[in-house]
Amino acid sequence: MSDFTPTERTQVHRLSKRGVYEREAVYRILDEGLVCHVGFVADGKPVVIPTGYGRKGDTLYLHGSTASRMFRALGKGADVCITVTLVDGLVLARSAFHHSMNYRSVVIFGKAVVVEDPAAKREALHVFTEHVAPGRWKEIRPPSEKELQATTVLAIPLEEVSAKVRTGLPLDDEEDYALPVWAGVLPLELTPASPLADDRLPKEIAVPEYVRSYRRKGR
Ligand SMILES: Cc1cc2nc3c(=O)[nH]c(=O)nc-3n(C[C@H](O)[C@H](O)[C@H](O)COP(=O)(O)OP(=O)(O)OC[C@H]3O[C@@H](n4cnc5c(N)ncnc54)[C@H](O)[C@@H]3O)c2cc1C
């Protein structure tokens, strides 16, 4: 698996040592994330829309209503920029200036391709569902023909991609270390709360193991 090559668009400029181009490291971030932000130009104006996604190999999949503006625009071959962000902690420095966050983020540039083949479309929806809740697909009713027709699936090849990662403690100015103010990192983590059963769920259906022990993949 070859790593990404920084391009004119994906070269991290500020704090460039935080730039990451190893494919495996980038995919670990994508596999842990749940939400991406999709940036594109619609009717001459920029717009950024949050949505879910899934990844298989070197392809990112988006799915949505055939009526959605985003899917119509991207389906016509609009340039797209997609980001995924994981916030790992609040970096609380002694000065306002040096406050920061620990994070892992990915930026993807490209063009989407509409997945037309019904089998490939089903496979993408499988990938999407398993990305959100691994183990779920084998239990649920698969999409009907009508549902498939109402859904657009887009494939974005993962070719022009960067990641950026900040870890560690605050970096204060030397003279500020004498200030009597707490400094450090407040780690943040996405942790599931207790599952809430649907009102219409028969009592004998237990919470599946993959829900009880839910964790994001990269963790
Ligand atoms: C949770 C979070 C909070 C942040 N808070 C701040 C903040 O308050 N102020 C601030 O200046 N910056 C912040 N950043 C960093 C910010 O994302 C940019 O990296 C920063 O603005 C530097 O931009 P630049 O001009 O060097 O890069 P640009 O010229 O804007 O970017 C060049 C290329 O580098 C790559 N790149 C840049 N940033 C990222 C990234 N974060 N992830 C993956 N690839 C990237 C992209 O491919 C991009 O096209 C934050 C990032 C995250 C994830």
Ligand as a Chemical Component Dictionary entry (heavy atoms), coordinates in Angstrom:
data_LIG
# 
_chem_comp.id                   LIG 
_chem_comp.type                 NON-POLYMER 
_chem_comp.pdbx_formal_charge   0 
_chem_comp.three_letter_code    LIG 
# 
loop_
_chem_comp_atom.comp_id 
_chem_comp_atom.atom_id 
_chem_comp_atom.alt_atom_id 
_chem_comp_atom.type_symbol 
_chem_comp_atom.charge 
_chem_comp_atom.model_Cartn_x 
_chem_comp_atom.model_Cartn_y 
_chem_comp_atom.model_Cartn_z 
_chem_comp_atom.pdbx_ordinal 
LIG C1  C1  C 0 -9.945 20.444 15.710 1  
LIG C2  C2  C 0 -9.001 21.404 15.026 2  
LIG C3  C3  C 0 -8.849 22.667 15.512 3  
LIG C4  C4  C 0 -7.984 23.578 14.883 4  
LIG N1  N1  N 0 -7.910 24.853 15.354 5  
LIG C5  C5  C 0 -7.174 25.742 14.670 6  
LIG C6  C6  C 0 -7.191 27.132 15.036 7  
LIG O1  O1  O 0 -7.878 27.546 15.959 8  
LIG N2  N2  N 0 -6.431 27.988 14.326 9  
LIG C7  C7  C 0 -5.671 27.568 13.253 10 
LIG O2  O2  O 0 -5.005 28.384 12.606 11 
LIG N3  N3  N 0 -5.637 26.282 12.894 12 
LIG C8  C8  C 0 -6.379 25.377 13.560 13 
LIG N4  N4  N 0 -6.395 24.073 13.159 14 
LIG C9  C9  C 0 -5.471 23.698 12.078 15 
LIG C10 C10 C 0 -6.086 23.966 10.706 16 
LIG O3  O3  O 0 -6.855 22.812 10.342 17 
LIG C11 C11 C 0 -5.028 24.206 9.611  18 
LIG O4  O4  O 0 -4.105 23.155 9.622  19 
LIG C12 C12 C 0 -4.343 25.529 9.816  20 
LIG O5  O5  O 0 -5.262 26.581 9.570  21 
LIG C13 C13 C 0 -3.099 25.686 8.971  22 
LIG O6  O6  O 0 -3.426 26.070 7.678  23 
LIG P1  P1  P 0 -2.329 26.348 6.564  24 
LIG O7  O7  O 0 -2.535 27.725 6.050  25 
LIG O8  O8  O 0 -0.996 25.924 6.978  26 
LIG O9  O9  O 0 -2.749 25.269 5.526  27 
LIG P2  P2  P 0 -3.594 25.426 4.227  28 
LIG O10 O10 O 0 -2.790 26.166 3.216  29 
LIG O11 O11 O 0 -4.966 25.908 4.573  30 
LIG O12 O12 O 0 -3.699 23.928 3.839  31 
LIG C14 C14 C 0 -2.879 23.325 2.843  32 
LIG C15 C15 C 0 -3.234 21.887 2.771  33 
LIG O13 O13 O 0 -2.738 21.235 3.943  34 
LIG C16 C16 C 0 -3.625 20.213 4.322  35 
LIG N5  N5  N 0 -4.158 20.515 5.664  36 
LIG C17 C17 C 0 -4.189 21.698 6.307  37 
LIG N6  N6  N 0 -4.771 21.560 7.507  38 
LIG C18 C18 C 0 -5.125 20.263 7.621  39 
LIG C19 C19 C 0 -5.753 19.524 8.614  40 
LIG N7  N7  N 0 -6.146 20.073 9.784  41 
LIG N8  N8  N 0 -5.954 18.215 8.417  42 
LIG C20 C20 C 0 -5.547 17.611 7.271  43 
LIG N9  N9  N 0 -4.941 18.270 6.278  44 
LIG C21 C21 C 0 -4.726 19.584 6.456  45 
LIG C22 C22 C 0 -4.775 20.214 3.302  46 
LIG O14 O14 O 0 -4.528 19.258 2.298  47 
LIG C23 C23 C 0 -4.732 21.612 2.772  48 
LIG O15 O15 O 0 -5.316 21.726 1.509  49 
LIG C24 C24 C 0 -7.232 23.157 13.756 50 
LIG C25 C25 C 0 -7.390 21.870 13.271 51 
LIG C26 C26 C 0 -8.269 20.998 13.889 52 
LIG C27 C27 C 0 -8.436 19.635 13.302 53 
# 
loop_
_chem_comp_bond.comp_id 
_chem_comp_bond.atom_id_1 
_chem_comp_bond.atom_id_2 
_chem_comp_bond.value_order 
_chem_comp_bond.pdbx_ordinal 
LIG C1  C2  SING 1  
LIG C2  C3  SING 2  
LIG C2  C26 DOUB 3  
LIG C3  C4  DOUB 4  
LIG C4  N1  SING 5  
LIG C4  C24 SING 6  
LIG N1  C5  DOUB 7  
LIG C5  C6  SING 8  
LIG C5  C8  SING 9  
LIG C6  O1  DOUB 10 
LIG C6  N2  SING 11 
LIG N2  C7  SING 12 
LIG C7  O2  DOUB 13 
LIG C7  N3  SING 14 
LIG N3  C8  DOUB 15 
LIG C8  N4  SING 16 
LIG N4  C9  SING 17 
LIG N4  C24 SING 18 
LIG C9  C10 SING 19 
LIG C10 O3  SING 20 
LIG C10 C11 SING 21 
LIG C11 O4  SING 22 
LIG C11 C12 SING 23 
LIG C12 O5  SING 24 
LIG C12 C13 SING 25 
LIG C13 O6  SING 26 
LIG O6  P1  SING 27 
LIG P1  O7  DOUB 28 
LIG P1  O8  SING 29 
LIG P1  O9  SING 30 
LIG O9  P2  SING 31 
LIG P2  O10 DOUB 32 
LIG P2  O11 SING 33 
LIG P2  O12 SING 34 
LIG O12 C14 SING 35 
LIG C14 C15 SING 36 
LIG C15 O13 SING 37 
LIG C15 C23 SING 38 
LIG O13 C16 SING 39 
LIG C16 N5  SING 40 
LIG C16 C22 SING 41 
LIG N5  C17 SING 42 
LIG N5  C21 SING 43 
LIG C17 N6  DOUB 44 
LIG N6  C18 SING 45 
LIG C18 C19 SING 46 
LIG C18 C21 DOUB 47 
LIG C19 N7  SING 48 
LIG C19 N8  DOUB 49 
LIG N8  C20 SING 50 
LIG C20 N9  DOUB 51 
LIG N9  C21 SING 52 
LIG C22 O14 SING 53 
LIG C22 C23 SING 54 
LIG C23 O15 SING 55 
LIG C24 C25 DOUB 56 
LIG C25 C26 SING 57 
LIG C26 C27 SING 58 
# 
